[in-house]
Amino acid sequence: MAQLYFKHGAMNSGKSIEILKVAHNYEEQKKPVMMFTSGLDTRDEVGFVSSRVGLRQEAIPVYADTNIFELVKNNAVKPYCVLVDEVQFLKKAHVLQLANIVDQLAIPVMGFGLKNDFQNELFEGSQYMLTYADKIEEMKTICWFCHKKATMNLRVDERGKPVYTGDQIQIGGNDAYYPVCRKCHANPPL
């Protein structure tokens, strides 16, 4: 039975490597998947899911006007699974399209992304994935500064100083964000 999955975690929790692993497992068995990622993510190249360990795979970029449901429905080959990286950047309409892929096309959908931003507010895509997902799983990692579980993302400036104000979306990796626990988010030992 097809379901909508939301796998979330702080920065560096292995979300991208996990989605690439899932795609590989399906494709190794000759079961095609459709992979999507946000068109906002320009860290490597638009239209690619990339992991810090060096693995990458082409994906369909999602923009505000992208209709994921129609792309999947009209694809020449029915995928065995739909995979979405950077799901936090999706709009509510996209998440509803993912739910419709599950409910109307009977195709499982797995979305991977951050739950909360650097100010600990939910992203729009994450908010609606939490609302509509059949299964929710936290991917764990450790705090950049201590041994506790990281549940938050600390934004830092070019000098490595914490940033607590600004636009919700600022694309970056280890140069701009650290996975941290609640205590280190409030008082980072920088």
Salt bridges, closest charged atoms under 4 A:
GLU18 OE1 - LYS21 NZ 3.31
GLU28 OE2 - HIS24 NE2 3.82
ASP41 OD2 - ARG43 NH2 2.88
ASP44 OD2 - ARG56 NE 2.80
GLU45 OE1 - ARG56 NH2 3.08
GLU86 OE2 - ARG43 NH2 2.65
GLU124 OE1 - LYS91 NZ 3.76
GLU137 OE1 - LYS7 NZ 3.51
GLU138 OE1 - LYS149 NZ 2.96
ASP157 OD2 - ARG159 NH2 2.87
